[in-house]
Amino acid sequence: MSAYEFRHKRAGMILTVYEAMAAVPIPVVACAQGAATGFGAALAGGCDITLASDAARFSFNEIDHGTAPTLAMSAVMRKVPPKALAYLIYSARVLNAHEAVTHGLASVVFPAASFTEEVDRFLAELGGRPRLALETIKAIFQSKAADLSADMQAEYAGTLMAVSRSAH
């Protein structure tokens, strides 16, 4: 397979998933209960919120197979601090769910025994929130606001809030 074919046939499918997750205007929630390896770790880490069972494990083991996991890295670069991501990628270390929270791959850990109930409760609560508020919050997370000066961040946040309140 040529580099062009690989990019469009294999990488294209994966990038389409990442683009679809970003295009959803409300939070995308992942639930991890077992091994999230490679694409699974990228998918879980790339979601807006990741609920993990204490039985979940996360790793990027592509380097063990001679592959640079650049696609997986692109999915989590805005969620995982650079030093932590570099360590995870170069070491291929398997993280437990609590470590995944510390490193930015997961949001919260629930006990495996009550995982379904905790997830259902959280999703019901999230689903009951005003859609416009969810969309506005996701918009600021997806923006480049973090790259702005503090005063410009505040201005952008104020503008988003004003626009969302005026839509009521």
C-alpha positions, 0 to 999 in steps of 0.5 A: 500500500502506498503512503497515499493509499494508507493515508486515505484508506486506513488513516482516513477512517480513523481520522473520520471518527475523531472528526465526528467526535469533534463535530458533535455539538454536545459532549461525547461520553466514553465508557471504559470497562476493560482494556482500552489499547491504541485506538481504544485509548485514543477514542476514550481519551479523545471524548469530552468525558470518559467514565471508567470502571476501576477494571479499565486499563489504558495504553498506547502500545503501538511502539511495541509493534514498531509503529508511531501512534501519531493518529492516537496522539492527535486525538488526545493531545489537547487532553493529556499534558505533553510530558505525560503523553510523551511518557505514555507513548514512548513507554507503552505503559499500561495505566490503571483507571485511577492513573488514567484520570491523573494523566487526562485519559479518563474523567472519573472512576466508578467501581466495576460492581456499580459501573452501570448504575453510576453511568446511567445516573450520570448520563440521565443528569447530563441529558437533563441539562439545557442543550444550549448550555451543553453546546456553549460549554463544548464550544469553549472547550473546542476553541483556541481560548486557552491560547489567548491572553487572560483578558481575551479569554474572559472576553470570549467567555463573556461573549459566549455566555451573552450569546447563549443567554440571549437565545433563551 
